[in-house]
Amino acid sequence: MISFKGAHFPKDVIFCAVFFYVSHGVSYRDFEAIIEEKGVKVDLATLNRWIVDFSPFIAVEAKKSKHNCVSR
């Protein structure tokens, strides 16, 4: 379970932002601009902290739901 204790933003915003960054691989500056266009004003350092803190948890959850491919 991911703990969002102490976060100043709703966990949905954090989760969506981190998922977007991990899945699209944009730069932090572009990422900041994209998030700002969505109406969320976040500092670059905060975005970096979210990525460092929450991306490993998202990766683990993604691996759990990944299905194995069987080649013939």
PDB file of N, H, CA, C and O in Angstrom:
ATOM      1  N   MET A   1       0.844  -1.181   0.000  1.00  0.00           N
ATOM      2  CA  MET A   1       0.000   0.000   0.000  1.00  0.00           C
ATOM      3  C   MET A   1       0.889   1.245   0.000  1.00  0.00           C
ATOM      4  O   MET A   1       1.841   1.346   0.774  1.00  0.00           O
ATOM      5  N   ILE A   2       0.568   2.161  -0.859  1.00  0.00           N
ATOM      6  H   ILE A   2      -0.205   2.078  -1.489  1.00  0.00           H
ATOM      7  CA  ILE A   2       1.336   3.393  -0.969  1.00  0.00           C
ATOM      8  C   ILE A   2       0.832   4.387   0.070  1.00  0.00           C
ATOM      9  O   ILE A   2      -0.370   4.634   0.167  1.00  0.00           O
ATOM     10  N   SER A   3       1.750   4.958   0.846  1.00  0.00           N
ATOM     11  H   SER A   3       2.727   4.758   0.768  1.00  0.00           H
ATOM     12  CA  SER A   3       1.377   5.929   1.866  1.00  0.00           C
ATOM     13  C   SER A   3       1.570   7.345   1.330  1.00  0.00           C
ATOM     14  O   SER A   3       2.662   7.709   0.893  1.00  0.00           O
ATOM     15  N   PHE A   4       0.508   8.134   1.369  1.00  0.00           N
ATOM     16  H   PHE A   4      -0.379   7.839   1.724  1.00  0.00           H
ATOM     17  CA  PHE A   4       0.571   9.525   0.934  1.00  0.00           C
ATOM     18  C   PHE A   4       0.558  10.463   2.131  1.00  0.00           C
ATOM     19  O   PHE A   4       0.184  11.630   2.006  1.00  0.00           O
ATOM     20  N   LYS A   5       0.965   9.958   3.293  1.00  0.00           N
ATOM     21  H   LYS A   5       1.269   9.011   3.395  1.00  0.00           H
ATOM     22  CA  LYS A   5       0.962  10.752   4.508  1.00  0.00           C
ATOM     23  C   LYS A   5       1.876  11.963   4.354  1.00  0.00           C
ATOM     24  O   LYS A   5       3.026  11.828   3.936  1.00  0.00           O
ATOM     25  N   GLY A   6       1.372  13.125   4.686  1.00  0.00           N
ATOM     26  H   GLY A   6       0.438  13.234   5.026  1.00  0.00           H
ATOM     27  CA  GLY A   6       2.141  14.350   4.605  1.00  0.00           C
ATOM     28  C   GLY A   6       2.091  15.033   3.255  1.00  0.00           C
ATOM     29  O   GLY A   6       2.659  16.113   3.087  1.00  0.00           O
ATOM     30  N   ALA A   7       1.423  14.427   2.291  1.00  0.00           N
ATOM     31  H   ALA A   7       0.962  13.550   2.427  1.00  0.00           H
ATOM     32  CA  ALA A   7       1.333  15.029   0.959  1.00  0.00           C
ATOM     33  C   ALA A   7       0.329  16.181   0.985  1.00  0.00           C
ATOM     34  O   ALA A   7      -0.713  16.087   1.633  1.00  0.00           O
ATOM     35  N   HIS A   8       0.643  17.259   0.285  1.00  0.00           N
ATOM     36  H   HIS A   8       1.490  17.336  -0.242  1.00  0.00           H
ATOM     37  CA  HIS A   8      -0.224  18.433   0.255  1.00  0.00           C
ATOM     38  C   HIS A   8      -1.194  18.414  -0.913  1.00  0.00           C
ATOM     39  O   HIS A   8      -2.072  19.271  -1.012  1.00  0.00           O
ATOM     40  N   PHE A   9      -1.037  17.441  -1.793  1.00  0.00           N
ATOM     41  H   PHE A   9      -0.324  16.745  -1.712  1.00  0.00           H
ATOM     42  CA  PHE A   9      -1.929  17.295  -2.934  1.00  0.00           C
ATOM     43  C   PHE A   9      -2.724  16.008  -2.781  1.00  0.00           C
ATOM     44  O   PHE A   9      -2.279  15.087  -2.096  1.00  0.00           O
ATOM     45  N   PRO A  10      -3.888  15.931  -3.405  1.00  0.00           N
ATOM     46  CA  PRO A  10      -4.653  14.678  -3.353  1.00  0.00           C
ATOM     47  C   PRO A  10      -3.866  13.532  -3.984  1.00  0.00           C
ATOM     48  O   PRO A  10      -3.103  13.734  -4.929  1.00  0.00           O
ATOM     49  N   LYS A  11      -4.061  12.344  -3.455  1.00  0.00           N
ATOM     50  H   LYS A  11      -4.682  12.180  -2.688  1.00  0.00           H
ATOM     51  CA  LYS A  11      -3.289  11.208  -3.955  1.00  0.00           C
ATOM     52  C   LYS A  11      -3.596  10.907  -5.412  1.00  0.00           C
ATOM     53  O   LYS A  11      -2.733  10.387  -6.119  1.00  0.00           O
ATOM     54  N   ASP A  12      -4.799  11.217  -5.885  1.00  0.00           N
ATOM     55  H   ASP A  12      -5.500  11.640  -5.310  1.00  0.00           H
ATOM     56  CA  ASP A  12      -5.124  11.005  -7.295  1.00  0.00           C
ATOM     57  C   ASP A  12      -4.254  11.867  -8.199  1.00  0.00           C
ATOM     58  O   ASP A  12      -3.812  11.411  -9.253  1.00  0.00           O
ATOM     59  N   VAL A  13      -4.008  13.103  -7.797  1.00  0.00           N
ATOM     60  H   VAL A  13      -4.368  13.473  -6.941  1.00  0.00           H
ATOM     61  CA  VAL A  13      -3.167  14.008  -8.580  1.00  0.00           C
ATOM     62  C   VAL A  13      -1.738  13.480  -8.617  1.00  0.00           C
ATOM     63  O   VAL A  13      -1.111  13.458  -9.676  1.00  0.00           O
ATOM     64  N   ILE A  14      -1.228  13.060  -7.479  1.00  0.00           N
ATOM     65  H   ILE A  14      -1.737  13.079  -6.619  1.00  0.00           H
ATOM     66  CA  ILE A  14       0.136  12.548  -7.405  1.00  0.00           C
ATOM     67  C   ILE A  14       0.275  11.282  -8.239  1.00  0.00           C
ATOM     68  O   ILE A  14       1.217  11.146  -9.020  1.00  0.00           O
ATOM     69  N   PHE A  15      -0.656  10.364  -8.074  1.00  0.00           N
ATOM     70  H   PHE A  15      -1.421  10.474  -7.440  1.00  0.00           H
ATOM     71  CA  PHE A  15      -0.606   9.103  -8.791  1.00  0.00           C
ATOM     72  C   PHE A  15      -0.666   9.314 -10.304  1.00  0.00           C
ATOM     73  O   PHE A  15       0.114   8.718 -11.046  1.00  0.00           O
ATOM     74  N   CYS A  16      -1.579  10.152 -10.754  1.00  0.00           N
ATOM     75  H   CYS A  16      -2.213  10.636 -10.151  1.00  0.00           H
ATOM     76  CA  CYS A  16      -1.708  10.419 -12.191  1.00  0.00           C
ATOM     77  C   CYS A  16      -0.466  11.107 -12.747  1.00  0.00           C
ATOM     78  O   CYS A  16      -0.026  10.793 -13.853  1.00  0.00           O
ATOM     79  N   ALA A  17       0.098  12.039 -11.992  1.00  0.00           N
ATOM     80  H   ALA A  17      -0.259  12.294 -11.094  1.00  0.00           H
ATOM     81  CA  ALA A  17       1.289  12.751 -12.441  1.00  0.00           C
ATOM     82  C   ALA A  17       2.481  11.801 -12.563  1.00  0.00           C
ATOM     83  O   ALA A  17       3.199  11.831 -13.563  1.00  0.00           O
ATOM     84  N   VAL A  18       2.690  10.975 -11.568  1.00  0.00           N
ATOM     85  H   VAL A  18       2.107  10.951 -10.756  1.00  0.00           H
ATOM     86  CA  VAL A  18       3.817  10.042 -11.600  1.00  0.00           C
ATOM     87  C   VAL A  18       3.622   9.014 -12.707  1.00  0.00           C
ATOM     88  O   VAL A  18       4.566   8.688 -13.427  1.00  0.00           O
ATOM     89  N   PHE A  19       2.416   8.510 -12.844  1.00  0.00           N
ATOM     90  H   PHE A  19       1.649   8.775 -12.259  1.00  0.00           H
ATOM     91  CA  PHE A  19       2.134   7.532 -13.897  1.00  0.00           C
ATOM     92  C   PHE A  19       2.379   8.129 -15.275  1.00  0.00           C
ATOM     93  O   PHE A  19       2.946   7.472 -16.147  1.00  0.00           O
ATOM     94  N   PHE A  20       1.952   9.382 -15.474  1.00  0.00           N
ATOM     95  H   PHE A  20       1.491   9.917 -14.765  1.00  0.00           H
ATOM     96  CA  PHE A  20       2.169  10.056 -16.755  1.00  0.00           C
ATOM     97  C   PHE A  20       3.655  10.209 -17.043  1.00  0.00           C
ATOM     98  O   PHE A  20       4.112   9.940 -18.154  1.00  0.00           O
ATOM     99  N   TYR A  21       4.401  10.638 -16.042  1.00  0.00           N
ATOM    100  H   TYR A  21       4.030  10.857 -15.139  1.00  0.00           H
ATOM    101  CA  TYR A  21       5.843  10.840 -16.234  1.00  0.00           C
ATOM    102  C   TYR A  21       6.534   9.525 -16.579  1.00  0.00           C
ATOM    103  O   TYR A  21       7.350   9.468 -17.500  1.00  0.00           O
ATOM    104  N   VAL A  22       6.209   8.480 -15.846  1.00  0.00           N
ATOM    105  H   VAL A  22       5.547   8.525 -15.098  1.00  0.00           H
ATOM    106  CA  VAL A  22       6.862   7.192 -16.066  1.00  0.00           C
ATOM    107  C   VAL A  22       6.486   6.615 -17.435  1.00  0.00           C
ATOM    108  O   VAL A  22       7.332   6.036 -18.116  1.00  0.00           O
ATOM    109  N   SER A  23       5.244   6.769 -17.830  1.00  0.00           N
ATOM    110  H   SER A  23       4.557   7.240 -17.276  1.00  0.00           H
ATOM    111  CA  SER A  23       4.812   6.158 -19.082  1.00  0.00           C
ATOM    112  C   SER A  23       5.247   6.936 -20.321  1.00  0.00           C
ATOM    113  O   SER A  23       5.410   6.339 -21.385  1.00  0.00           O
ATOM    114  N   HIS A  24       5.439   8.253 -20.214  1.00  0.00           N
ATOM    115  H   HIS A  24       5.307   8.739 -19.350  1.00  0.00           H
ATOM    116  CA  HIS A  24       5.775   9.052 -21.391  1.00  0.00           C
ATOM    117  C   HIS A  24       7.241   9.484 -21.455  1.00  0.00           C
ATOM    118  O   HIS A  24       7.725   9.826 -22.534  1.00  0.00           O
ATOM    119  N   GLY A  25       7.945   9.477 -20.349  1.00  0.00           N
ATOM    120  H   GLY A  25       7.552   9.199 -19.473  1.00  0.00           H
ATOM    121  CA  GLY A  25       9.372   9.778 -20.350  1.00  0.00           C
ATOM    122  C   GLY A  25       9.738  11.166 -20.860  1.00  0.00           C
ATOM    123  O   GLY A  25      10.679  11.308 -21.641  1.00  0.00           O
ATOM    124  N   VAL A  26       9.018  12.178 -20.435  1.00  0.00           N
ATOM    125  H   VAL A  26       8.253  12.063 -19.800  1.00  0.00           H
ATOM    126  CA  VAL A  26       9.328  13.554 -20.833  1.00  0.00           C
ATOM    127  C   VAL A  26      10.318  14.151 -19.835  1.00  0.00           C
ATOM    128  O   VAL A  26      10.550  13.578 -18.771  1.00  0.00           O
ATOM    129  N   SER A  27      10.898  15.296 -20.175  1.00  0.00           N
ATOM    130  H   SER A  27      10.709  15.761 -21.040  1.00  0.00           H
ATOM    131  CA  SER A  27      11.818  15.967 -19.254  1.00  0.00           C
ATOM    132  C   SER A  27      11.015  16.585 -18.102  1.00  0.00           C
ATOM    133  O   SER A  27       9.802  16.771 -18.202  1.00  0.00           O
ATOM    134  N   TYR A  28      11.714  16.895 -17.015  1.00  0.00           N
ATOM    135  H   TYR A  28      12.699  16.744 -16.934  1.00  0.00           H
ATOM    136  CA  TYR A  28      11.037  17.501 -15.865  1.00  0.00           C
ATOM    137  C   TYR A  28      10.424  18.855 -16.220  1.00  0.00           C
ATOM    138  O   TYR A  28       9.339  19.190 -15.744  1.00  0.00           O
ATOM    139  N   ARG A  29      11.113  19.627 -17.051  1.00  0.00           N
ATOM    140  H   ARG A  29      11.994  19.354 -17.438  1.00  0.00           H
ATOM    141  CA  ARG A  29      10.590  20.950 -17.443  1.00  0.00           C
ATOM    142  C   ARG A  29       9.311  20.804 -18.271  1.00  0.00           C
ATOM    143  O   ARG A  29       8.334  21.519 -18.046  1.00  0.00           O
ATOM    144  N   ASP A  30       9.325  19.879 -19.223  1.00  0.00           N
ATOM    145  H   ASP A  30      10.119  19.298 -19.406  1.00  0.00           H
ATOM    146  CA  ASP A  30       8.122  19.637 -20.017  1.00  0.00           C
ATOM    147  C   ASP A  30       7.006  19.077 -19.149  1.00  0.00           C
ATOM    148  O   ASP A  30       5.837  19.430 -19.306  1.00  0.00           O
ATOM    149  N   PHE A  31       7.384  18.209 -18.242  1.00  0.00           N
ATOM    150  H   PHE A  31       8.333  17.922 -18.115  1.00  0.00           H
ATOM    151  CA  PHE A  31       6.418  17.608 -17.327  1.00  0.00           C
ATOM    152  C   PHE A  31       5.755  18.680 -16.465  1.00  0.00           C
ATOM    153  O   PHE A  31       4.544  18.649 -16.247  1.00  0.00           O
ATOM    154  N   GLU A  32       6.555  19.625 -15.978  1.00  0.00           N
ATOM    155  H   GLU A  32       7.539  19.650 -16.156  1.00  0.00           H
ATOM    156  CA  GLU A  32       6.018  20.728 -15.171  1.00  0.00           C
ATOM    157  C   GLU A  32       5.017  21.550 -15.989  1.00  0.00           C
ATOM    158  O   GLU A  32       3.961  21.928 -15.481  1.00  0.00           O
ATOM    159  N   ALA A  33       5.344  21.822 -17.241  1.00  0.00           N
ATOM    160  H   ALA A  33       6.201  21.514 -17.654  1.00  0.00           H
ATOM    161  CA  ALA A  33       4.453  22.601 -18.100  1.00  0.00           C
ATOM    162  C   ALA A  33       3.159  21.850 -18.391  1.00  0.00           C
ATOM    163  O   ALA A  33       2.086  22.452 -18.412  1.00  0.00           O
ATOM    164  N   ILE A  34       3.251  20.554 -18.612  1.00  0.00           N
ATOM    165  H   ILE A  34       4.123  20.065 -18.594  1.00  0.00           H
ATOM    166  CA  ILE A  34       2.053  19.739 -18.891  1.00  0.00           C
ATOM    167  C   ILE A  34       1.139  19.712 -17.678  1.00  0.00           C
ATOM    168  O   ILE A  34      -0.074  19.875 -17.808  1.00  0.00           O
ATOM    169  N   ILE A  35       1.712  19.509 -16.502  1.00  0.00           N
ATOM    170  H   ILE A  35       2.697  19.377 -16.396  1.00  0.00           H
ATOM    171  CA  ILE A  35       0.914  19.470 -15.272  1.00  0.00           C
ATOM    172  C   ILE A  35       0.272  20.832 -15.012  1.00  0.00           C
ATOM    173  O   ILE A  35      -0.872  20.905 -14.564  1.00  0.00           O
ATOM    174  N   GLU A  36       1.001  21.897 -15.289  1.00  0.00           N
ATOM    175  H   GLU A  36       1.930  21.838 -15.653  1.00  0.00           H
ATOM    176  CA  GLU A  36       0.469  23.245 -15.093  1.00  0.00           C
ATOM    177  C   GLU A  36      -0.696  23.516 -16.047  1.00  0.00           C
ATOM    178  O   GLU A  36      -1.654  24.192 -15.673  1.00  0.00           O
ATOM    179  N   GLU A  37      -0.623  22.995 -17.272  1.00  0.00           N
ATOM    180  H   GLU A  37       0.156  22.445 -17.575  1.00  0.00           H
ATOM    181  CA  GLU A  37      -1.728  23.140 -18.229  1.00  0.00           C
ATOM    182  C   GLU A  37      -2.990  22.458 -17.721  1.00  0.00           C
ATOM    183  O   GLU A  37      -4.102  22.866 -18.054  1.00  0.00           O
ATOM    184  N   LYS A  38      -2.813  21.430 -16.924  1.00  0.00           N
ATOM    185  H   LYS A  38      -1.909  21.098 -16.654  1.00  0.00           H
ATOM    186  CA  LYS A  38      -3.950  20.698 -16.355  1.00  0.00           C
ATOM    187  C   LYS A  38      -4.533  21.400 -15.133  1.00  0.00           C
ATOM    188  O   LYS A  38      -5.522  20.938 -14.563  1.00  0.00           O
ATOM    189  N   GLY A  39      -3.926  22.513 -14.730  1.00  0.00           N
ATOM    190  H   GLY A  39      -3.123  22.889 -15.193  1.00  0.00           H
ATOM    191  CA  GLY A  39      -4.461  23.296 -13.620  1.00  0.00           C
ATOM    192  C   GLY A  39      -3.822  23.034 -12.276  1.00  0.00           C
ATOM    193  O   GLY A  39      -4.332  23.491 -11.253  1.00  0.00           O
ATOM    194  N   VAL A  40      -2.713  22.305 -12.254  1.00  0.00           N
ATOM    195  H   VAL A  40      -2.299  21.934 -13.086  1.00  0.00           H
ATOM    196  CA  VAL A  40      -2.034  21.985 -11.006  1.00  0.00           C
ATOM    197  C   VAL A  40      -0.702  22.735 -10.997  1.00  0.00           C
ATOM    198  O   VAL A  40       0.177  22.456 -11.812  1.00  0.00           O
ATOM    199  N   LYS A  41      -0.558  23.673 -10.087  1.00  0.00           N
ATOM    200  H   LYS A  41      -1.272  23.900  -9.425  1.00  0.00           H
ATOM    201  CA  LYS A  41       0.684  24.446  -9.955  1.00  0.00           C
ATOM    202  C   LYS A  41       1.582  23.735  -8.944  1.00  0.00           C
ATOM    203  O   LYS A  41       1.331  23.750  -7.739  1.00  0.00           O
ATOM    204  N   VAL A  42       2.641  23.110  -9.473  1.00  0.00           N
ATOM    205  H   VAL A  42       2.846  23.097 -10.452  1.00  0.00           H
ATOM    206  CA  VAL A  42       3.558  22.330  -8.651  1.00  0.00           C
ATOM    207  C   VAL A  42       4.981  22.748  -8.970  1.00  0.00           C
ATOM    208  O   VAL A  42       5.327  22.963 -10.131  1.00  0.00           O
ATOM    209  N   ASP A  43       5.796  22.862  -7.948  1.00  0.00           N
ATOM    210  H   ASP A  43       5.515  22.688  -7.005  1.00  0.00           H
ATOM    211  CA  ASP A  43       7.203  23.201  -8.111  1.00  0.00           C
ATOM    212  C   ASP A  43       7.962  22.009  -8.710  1.00  0.00           C
ATOM    213  O   ASP A  43       7.590  20.854  -8.503  1.00  0.00           O
ATOM    214  N   LEU A  44       9.005  22.306  -9.438  1.00  0.00           N
ATOM    215  H   LEU A  44       9.307  23.244  -9.607  1.00  0.00           H
ATOM    216  CA  LEU A  44       9.816  21.273 -10.077  1.00  0.00           C
ATOM    217  C   LEU A  44      10.421  20.317  -9.045  1.00  0.00           C
ATOM    218  O   LEU A  44      10.508  19.114  -9.290  1.00  0.00           O
ATOM    219  N   ALA A  45      10.832  20.844  -7.907  1.00  0.00           N
ATOM    220  H   ALA A  45      10.762  21.822  -7.708  1.00  0.00           H
ATOM    221  CA  ALA A  45      11.406  19.996  -6.856  1.00  0.00           C
ATOM    222  C   ALA A  45      10.366  19.027  -6.290  1.00  0.00           C
ATOM    223  O   ALA A  45      10.690  17.893  -5.939  1.00  0.00           O
ATOM    224  N   THR A  46       9.124  19.482  -6.206  1.00  0.00           N
ATOM    225  H   THR A  46       8.861  20.403  -6.491  1.00  0.00           H
ATOM    226  CA  THR A  46       8.056  18.613  -5.721  1.00  0.00           C
ATOM    227  C   THR A  46       7.797  17.483  -6.709  1.00  0.00           C
ATOM    228  O   THR A  46       7.615  16.334  -6.305  1.00  0.00           O
ATOM    229  N   LEU A  47       7.779  17.799  -7.989  1.00  0.00           N
ATOM    230  H   LEU A  47       7.927  18.732  -8.317  1.00  0.00           H
ATOM    231  CA  LEU A  47       7.600  16.767  -9.007  1.00  0.00           C
ATOM    232  C   LEU A  47       8.726  15.742  -8.942  1.00  0.00           C
ATOM    233  O   LEU A  47       8.485  14.538  -9.035  1.00  0.00           O
ATOM    234  N   ASN A  48       9.932  16.216  -8.783  1.00  0.00           N
ATOM    235  H   ASN A  48      10.127  17.194  -8.707  1.00  0.00           H
ATOM    236  CA  ASN A  48      11.075  15.316  -8.669  1.00  0.00           C
ATOM    237  C   ASN A  48      10.929  14.406  -7.456  1.00  0.00           C
ATOM    238  O   ASN A  48      11.195  13.208  -7.546  1.00  0.00           O
ATOM    239  N   ARG A  49      10.513  14.957  -6.334  1.00  0.00           N
ATOM    240  H   ARG A  49      10.296  15.931  -6.261  1.00  0.00           H
ATOM    241  CA  ARG A  49      10.318  14.168  -5.112  1.00  0.00           C
ATOM    242  C   ARG A  49       9.235  13.117  -5.309  1.00  0.00           C
ATOM    243  O   ARG A  49       9.376  11.986  -4.842  1.00  0.00           O
ATOM    244  N   TRP A  50       8.146  13.483  -6.001  1.00  0.00           N
ATOM    245  H   TRP A  50       8.032  14.401  -6.380  1.00  0.00           H
ATOM    246  CA  TRP A  50       7.078  12.514  -6.280  1.00  0.00           C
ATOM    247  C   TRP A  50       7.612  11.349  -7.103  1.00  0.00           C
ATOM    248  O   TRP A  50       7.310  10.191  -6.815  1.00  0.00           O
ATOM    249  N   ILE A  51       8.401  11.653  -8.120  1.00  0.00           N
ATOM    250  H   ILE A  51       8.647  12.594  -8.354  1.00  0.00           H
ATOM    251  CA  ILE A  51       8.945  10.604  -8.987  1.00  0.00           C
ATOM    252  C   ILE A  51       9.848   9.671  -8.185  1.00  0.00           C
ATOM    253  O   ILE A  51       9.735   8.450  -8.288  1.00  0.00           O
ATOM    254  N   VAL A  52      10.731  10.240  -7.398  1.00  0.00           N
ATOM    255  H   VAL A  52      10.823  11.232  -7.314  1.00  0.00           H
ATOM    256  CA  VAL A  52      11.662   9.437  -6.603  1.00  0.00           C
ATOM    257  C   VAL A  52      10.927   8.609  -5.563  1.00  0.00           C
ATOM    258  O   VAL A  52      11.265   7.445  -5.349  1.00  0.00           O
ATOM    259  N   ASP A  53       9.924   9.192  -4.912  1.00  0.00           N
ATOM    260  H   ASP A  53       9.649  10.138  -5.086  1.00  0.00           H
ATOM    261  CA  ASP A  53       9.228   8.509  -3.821  1.00  0.00           C
ATOM    262  C   ASP A  53       8.210   7.481  -4.298  1.00  0.00           C
ATOM    263  O   ASP A  53       8.098   6.407  -3.706  1.00  0.00           O
ATOM    264  N   PHE A  54       7.473   7.789  -5.347  1.00  0.00           N
ATOM    265  H   PHE A  54       7.564   8.661  -5.828  1.00  0.00           H
ATOM    266  CA  PHE A  54       6.325   6.959  -5.701  1.00  0.00           C
ATOM    267  C   PHE A  54       6.500   6.073  -6.934  1.00  0.00           C
ATOM    268  O   PHE A  54       5.744   5.114  -7.093  1.00  0.00           O
ATOM    269  N   SER A  55       7.458   6.351  -7.805  1.00  0.00           N
ATOM    270  H   SER A  55       8.072   7.130  -7.676  1.00  0.00           H
ATOM    271  CA  SER A  55       7.593   5.530  -9.016  1.00  0.00           C
ATOM    272  C   SER A  55       7.980   4.077  -8.723  1.00  0.00           C
ATOM    273  O   SER A  55       7.516   3.190  -9.441  1.00  0.00           O
ATOM    274  N   PRO A  56       8.805   3.782  -7.709  1.00  0.00           N
ATOM    275  CA  PRO A  56       9.074   2.363  -7.427  1.00  0.00           C
ATOM    276  C   PRO A  56       7.813   1.584  -7.035  1.00  0.00           C
ATOM    277  O   PRO A  56       7.669   0.417  -7.399  1.00  0.00           O
ATOM    278  N   PHE A  57       6.907   2.220  -6.301  1.00  0.00           N
ATOM    279  H   PHE A  57       7.023   3.168  -6.005  1.00  0.00           H
ATOM    280  CA  PHE A  57       5.670   1.546  -5.911  1.00  0.00           C
ATOM    281  C   PHE A  57       4.776   1.288  -7.117  1.00  0.00           C
ATOM    282  O   PHE A  57       4.142   0.238  -7.218  1.00  0.00           O
ATOM    283  N   ILE A  58       4.731   2.244  -8.019  1.00  0.00           N
ATOM    284  H   ILE A  58       5.246   3.097  -7.937  1.00  0.00           H
ATOM    285  CA  ILE A  58       3.920   2.084  -9.222  1.00  0.00           C
ATOM    286  C   ILE A  58       4.496   0.973 -10.086  1.00  0.00           C
ATOM    287  O   ILE A  58       3.741   0.200 -10.676  1.00  0.00           O
ATOM    288  N   ALA A  59       5.821   0.878 -10.172  1.00  0.00           N
ATOM    289  H   ALA A  59       6.434   1.506  -9.693  1.00  0.00           H
ATOM    290  CA  ALA A  59       6.461  -0.175 -10.948  1.00  0.00           C
ATOM    291  C   ALA A  59       6.133  -1.558 -10.382  1.00  0.00           C
ATOM    292  O   ALA A  59       5.868  -2.490 -11.141  1.00  0.00           O
ATOM    293  N   VAL A  60       6.150  -1.692  -9.070  1.00  0.00           N
ATOM    294  H   VAL A  60       6.365  -0.935  -8.454  1.00  0.00           H
ATOM    295  CA  VAL A  60       5.831  -2.970  -8.433  1.00  0.00           C
ATOM    296  C   VAL A  60       4.378  -3.362  -8.718  1.00  0.00           C
ATOM    297  O   VAL A  60       4.097  -4.517  -9.038  1.00  0.00           O
ATOM    298  N   GLU A  61       3.464  -2.405  -8.602  1.00  0.00           N
ATOM    299  H   GLU A  61       3.692  -1.467  -8.343  1.00  0.00           H
ATOM    300  CA  GLU A  61       2.050  -2.692  -8.873  1.00  0.00           C
ATOM    301  C   GLU A  61       1.828  -3.047 -10.347  1.00  0.00           C
ATOM    302  O   GLU A  61       1.004  -3.903 -10.667  1.00  0.00           O
ATOM    303  N   ALA A  62       2.561  -2.388 -11.233  1.00  0.00           N
ATOM    304  H   ALA A  62       3.231  -1.692 -10.973  1.00  0.00           H
ATOM    305  CA  ALA A  62       2.426  -2.681 -12.664  1.00  0.00           C
ATOM    306  C   ALA A  62       2.927  -4.090 -12.967  1.00  0.00           C
ATOM    307  O   ALA A  62       2.332  -4.795 -13.782  1.00  0.00           O
ATOM    308  N   LYS A  63       4.009  -4.504 -12.324  1.00  0.00           N
ATOM    309  H   LYS A  63       4.492  -3.931 -11.662  1.00  0.00           H
ATOM    310  CA  LYS A  63       4.532  -5.854 -12.551  1.00  0.00           C
ATOM    311  C   LYS A  63       3.561  -6.918 -12.049  1.00  0.00           C
ATOM    312  O   LYS A  63       3.460  -7.994 -12.638  1.00  0.00           O
ATOM    313  N   LYS A  64       2.849  -6.622 -10.964  1.00  0.00           N
ATOM    314  H   LYS A  64       2.932  -5.748 -10.486  1.00  0.00           H
ATOM    315  CA  LYS A  64       1.883  -7.577 -10.432  1.00  0.00           C
ATOM    316  C   LYS A  64       0.747  -7.832 -11.432  1.00  0.00           C
ATOM    317  O   LYS A  64       0.261  -8.957 -11.551  1.00  0.00           O
ATOM    318  N   SER A  65       0.335  -6.794 -12.138  1.00  0.00           N
ATOM    319  H   SER A  65       0.730  -5.880 -12.041  1.00  0.00           H
ATOM    320  CA  SER A  65      -0.793  -6.951 -13.045  1.00  0.00           C
ATOM    321  C   SER A  65      -0.371  -7.343 -14.457  1.00  0.00           C
ATOM    322  O   SER A  65      -1.221  -7.561 -15.321  1.00  0.00           O
ATOM    323  N   LYS A  66       0.932  -7.435 -14.697  1.00  0.00           N
ATOM    324  H   LYS A  66       1.623  -7.258 -13.996  1.00  0.00           H
ATOM    325  CA  LYS A  66       1.432  -7.809 -16.022  1.00  0.00           C
ATOM    326  C   LYS A  66       1.242  -9.304 -16.234  1.00  0.00           C
ATOM    327  O   LYS A  66       1.549 -10.108 -15.353  1.00  0.00           O
ATOM    328  N   HIS A  67       0.741  -9.668 -17.394  1.00  0.00           N
ATOM    329  H   HIS A  67       0.492  -9.014 -18.109  1.00  0.00           H
ATOM    330  CA  HIS A  67       0.528 -11.074 -17.720  1.00  0.00           C
ATOM    331  C   HIS A  67       1.735 -11.618 -18.477  1.00  0.00           C
ATOM    332  O   HIS A  67       2.347 -10.913 -19.280  1.00  0.00           O
ATOM    333  N   ASN A  68       2.064 -12.856 -18.216  1.00  0.00           N
ATOM    334  H   ASN A  68       1.567 -13.428 -17.564  1.00  0.00           H
ATOM    335  CA  ASN A  68       3.170 -13.491 -18.920  1.00  0.00           C
ATOM    336  C   ASN A  68       2.748 -13.838 -20.339  1.00  0.00           C
ATOM    337  O   ASN A  68       1.614 -14.253 -20.579  1.00  0.00           O
ATOM    338  N   CYS A  69       3.663 -13.664 -21.265  1.00  0.00           N
ATOM    339  H   CYS A  69       4.584 -13.327 -21.070  1.00  0.00           H
ATOM    340  CA  CYS A  69       3.423 -14.037 -22.656  1.00  0.00           C
ATOM    341  C   CYS A  69       3.944 -15.448 -22.884  1.00  0.00           C
ATOM    342  O   CYS A  69       5.027 -15.814 -22.426  1.00  0.00           O
ATOM    343  N   VAL A  70       3.174 -16.203 -23.580  1.00  0.00           N
ATOM    344  H   VAL A  70       2.295 -15.906 -23.952  1.00  0.00           H
ATOM    345  CA  VAL A  70       3.590 -17.553 -23.900  1.00  0.00           C
ATOM    346  C   VAL A  70       3.804 -17.610 -25.403  1.00  0.00           C
ATOM    347  O   VAL A  70       2.875 -17.406 -26.184  1.00  0.00           O
ATOM    348  N   SER A  71       5.036 -17.891 -25.797  1.00  0.00           N
ATOM    349  H   SER A  71       5.791 -18.057 -25.162  1.00  0.00           H
ATOM    350  CA  SER A  71       5.302 -17.971 -27.228  1.00  0.00           C
ATOM    351  C   SER A  71       5.180 -19.436 -27.667  1.00  0.00           C
ATOM    352  O   SER A  71       5.453 -20.362 -26.904  1.00  0.00           O
ATOM    353  N   ARG A  72       4.769 -19.604 -28.893  1.00  0.00           N
ATOM    354  H   ARG A  72       4.547 -18.851 -29.513  1.00  0.00           H
ATOM    355  CA  ARG A  72       4.566 -20.963 -29.408  1.00  0.00           C
ATOM    356  C   ARG A  72       5.593 -21.319 -30.420  1.00  0.00           C
ATOM    357  O   ARG A  72       5.573 -22.426 -30.958  1.00  0.00           O
TER     358      ARG A  72
END
